[in-house]
């Protein structure tokens, strides 16, 4: 999911620890507001 022109959700949620422990690091739909806001602030 593209959050801003230069940032995707996958980029902002990558985690070697989560991958190694097979833990989902995907935010619930209700929690997407913060990654969208972070991407917008980083884009500016």
Phi and psi in degrees as GROMACS dihedral restraints (atoms count N, CA, C in turn):
[ dihedral_restraints ]
;  ai    aj    ak    al  type     phi  dphi    fc
    3     4     5     6     1   -84.1    20    10
    4     5     6     7     1   121.0    20    10
    6     7     8     9     1   -93.5    20    10
    7     8     9    10     1   -30.9    20    10
    9    10    11    12     1  -152.6    20    10
   10    11    12    13     1   166.8    20    10
   12    13    14    15     1   -52.2    20    10
   13    14    15    16     1   -34.2    20    10
   15    16    17    18     1  -109.5    20    10
   16    17    18    19     1     4.5    20    10
   18    19    20    21     1  -135.2    20    10
   19    20    21    22     1   134.1    20    10
   21    22    23    24     1  -111.1    20    10
   22    23    24    25     1   160.5    20    10
   24    25    26    27     1   -61.1    20    10
   25    26    27    28     1   -38.2    20    10
   27    28    29    30     1   -60.6    20    10
   28    29    30    31     1   -39.2    20    10
   30    31    32    33     1   -65.7    20    10
   31    32    33    34     1   -36.3    20    10
   33    34    35    36     1   -84.1    20    10
   34    35    36    37     1   -10.4    20    10
   36    37    38    39     1  -118.8    20    10
   37    38    39    40     1     9.9    20    10
   39    40    41    42     1   -65.0    20    10
   40    41    42    43     1   137.7    20    10
   42    43    44    45     1  -153.0    20    10
   43    44    45    46     1   117.1    20    10
   45    46    47    48     1   -63.7    20    10
   46    47    48    49     1   -37.6    20    10
   48    49    50    51     1   -64.3    20    10
   49    50    51    52     1   -46.0    20    10
   51    52    53    54     1   -62.1    20    10
   52    53    54    55     1   -41.9    20    10
   54    55    56    57     1   -63.5    20    10
   55    56    57    58     1   -45.3    20    10
   57    58    59    60     1   -64.0    20    10
   58    59    60    61     1   -38.7    20    10
   60    61    62    63     1   -92.4    20    10
   61    62    63    64     1     3.1    20    10
   63    64    65    66     1    56.2    20    10
   64    65    66    67     1    46.4    20    10
   66    67    68    69     1  -107.0    20    10
   67    68    69    70     1   133.2    20    10
   69    70    71    72     1   -69.2    20    10
   70    71    72    73     1   131.9    20    10
   72    73    74    75     1  -112.9    20    10
   73    74    75    76     1    20.2    20    10
   75    76    77    78     1   -85.8    20    10
   76    77    78    79     1   128.4    20    10
   78    79    80    81     1   -72.0    20    10
   79    80    81    82     1   148.6    20    10
   81    82    83    84     1   -67.0    20    10
   82    83    84    85     1   153.4    20    10
   84    85    86    87     1   -51.4    20    10
   85    86    87    88     1   -35.3    20    10
   87    88    89    90     1   -68.3    20    10
   88    89    90    91     1   -17.0    20    10
   90    91    92    93     1  -104.7    20    10
   91    92    93    94     1    11.1    20    10
   93    94    95    96     1   -76.0    20    10
   94    95    96    97     1   -12.5    20    10
   96    97    98    99     1   -60.7    20    10
   97    98    99   100     1   -44.5    20    10
   99   100   101   102     1   -66.2    20    10
  100   101   102   103     1   -46.2    20    10
  102   103   104   105     1   -62.2    20    10
  103   104   105   106     1   -36.0    20    10
  105   106   107   108     1   -64.0    20    10
  106   107   108   109     1   -42.4    20    10
  108   109   110   111     1   -67.0    20    10
  109   110   111   112     1   -42.4    20    10
  111   112   113   114     1   -60.4    20    10
  112   113   114   115     1   -46.4    20    10
  114   115   116   117     1   -61.2    20    10
  115   116   117   118     1   -41.6    20    10
  117   118   119   120     1   -63.9    20    10
  118   119   120   121     1   -40.5    20    10
  120   121   122   123     1   -68.3    20    10
  121   122   123   124     1   -38.6    20    10
  123   124   125   126     1   -69.6    20    10
  124   125   126   127     1   -32.6    20    10
  126   127   128   129     1   -67.6    20    10
  127   128   129   130     1   -33.7    20    10
